[in-house]
Amino acid sequence: MKTKVPPYFVVVCVLVMLLLGGGPAPVVAVTCDGTELNVCKDALSTGVPSKICCDKLKEQESCLPIYFKDPKYQIIIQNPNAKKIADTCGGYYPRSSKHDPNPQQICTITLQRRTVEHGSAAAAASPAFQTLERERNKRKEELQW
């Protein structure tokens, strides 16, 4: 004996799956505004970022390559505590090297990292992503010594 499933039942199941996280991660457009990072001002003198500072850095992560190239931010970027803040918050900090990824590559890798966090194996297999992750892990190990 066949049981007929009401059409609204399927709709309800799909909605429940989306609400419980079964859907794609939301994409939020970020406006690149350096003043958003003013919450990290105190951390530049102490080297110890607050949770709010780390949250803002993660929010503005895709904008960091723009800030790194802008001369008005160089005094902040060259502050010795800037690297400590980035490392503590788990963000990217440019090295003075010709081997640094270019800004477009950094943005791509940042998006790939977020995709990997949501389960994409293709992004994790990317050579650029793997290189950046190796560098990031190496920096973390150096800081622990």
C-alpha positions in Angstrom: 0.0 0.0 0.0 1.5 3.3 -1.1 1.4 6.3 1.2 1.1 9.7 -0.4 3.5 12.3 1.1 1.9 15.7 1.3 3.8 18.4 -0.7 4.1 20.7 2.3 6.0 17.9 4.2 8.9 18.1 1.6 9.0 21.9 1.9 9.1 21.7 5.7 12.0 19.1 5.6 14.0 21.3 3.3 13.5 24.3 5.5 14.5 22.4 8.6 17.7 21.2 6.9 18.6 24.7 5.9 17.9 26.0 9.4 20.0 23.3 11.0 23.0 24.1 8.8 22.5 21.8 5.9 22.7 24.6 3.4 25.6 26.6 2.1 27.4 29.0 4.3 26.2 32.6 4.0 28.4 34.9 2.0 28.7 38.4 3.5 30.1 41.3 1.5 32.8 43.2 3.5 33.4 46.9 2.9 37.1 47.5 3.1 37.4 50.3 5.7 40.6 50.6 7.6 38.9 52.5 10.4 37.1 49.2 11.3 40.4 48.0 12.7 40.6 50.9 15.2 39.5 48.4 17.9 43.0 46.9 17.6 44.7 50.2 18.4 45.5 49.2 22.0 46.9 45.8 20.8 49.6 47.6 18.8 51.2 48.8 22.0 50.7 45.6 24.0 50.9 42.9 21.3 47.8 41.3 22.9 44.6 41.6 20.8 41.2 41.5 22.3 38.5 39.1 21.0 36.8 42.1 19.4 40.1 42.9 17.6 40.5 39.4 16.4 36.9 39.2 15.2 37.4 42.5 13.2 40.6 41.2 11.7 38.9 38.0 10.6 36.0 40.0 9.2 38.4 42.3 7.3 40.8 39.5 6.2 39.9 39.7 2.5 40.8 43.5 2.7 44.2 43.1 4.3 46.1 42.8 0.9 44.7 46.3 0.1 45.8 47.7 3.4 49.3 46.1 3.0 49.8 48.0 -0.3 48.4 51.3 1.0 51.3 53.6 2.2 49.1 55.2 4.9 49.0 51.9 6.7 52.7 51.0 6.5 53.5 52.5 9.9 51.0 50.2 11.5 52.0 47.1 9.5 55.7 47.7 10.3 54.9 47.9 14.1 56.6 44.8 15.7 53.3 43.9 17.5 51.3 43.8 14.2 52.7 40.3 13.4 52.0 39.1 17.0 48.4 40.3 16.6 48.0 38.5 13.3 49.6 35.3 14.7 47.5 35.4 17.8 44.3 36.0 15.8 45.2 33.3 13.3 45.5 35.7 10.3 47.8 36.3 7.4 50.8 38.6 7.8 53.0 39.4 4.8 56.7 38.6 4.9 59.3 40.8 3.3 60.1 38.4 0.6 59.7 38.0 -3.2 57.9 34.7 -2.4 54.9 36.4 -0.8 51.7 35.6 -2.5 50.2 38.5 -4.4 47.0 40.2 -3.0 44.8 38.3 -5.5 46.3 35.0 -4.4 45.8 35.9 -0.8 42.1 36.7 -1.3 41.7 33.4 -3.3 43.4 31.4 -0.5 41.3 33.1 2.2 38.1 32.2 0.3 39.5 28.6 -0.1 40.2 28.3 3.6 36.6 29.3 4.3 35.4 26.8 1.7 37.5 24.1 3.3 36.1 24.9 6.7 32.7 24.2 5.2 33.8 20.9 3.6 35.2 21.4 0.1 37.9 18.9 -0.7 38.7 20.6 -4.0 39.8 23.8 -2.3 41.9 21.9 0.2 43.8 20.2 -2.6 44.8 23.6 -4.2 48.6 23.9 -4.2 48.4 27.6 -3.3 46.2 26.8 -0.3 48.5 24.1 0.8 51.6 26.3 0.5 50.0 29.1 2.6 48.8 26.6 5.2 52.4 25.2 5.5 53.8 28.7 5.9 51.1 29.5 8.5 51.8 26.3 10.5 55.6 27.0 10.3 55.1 30.5 11.8 52.9 29.1 14.6 55.7 26.5 15.4 58.3 29.3 15.5 56.2 31.3 17.9 55.9 28.4 20.3 59.7 28.1 20.6 
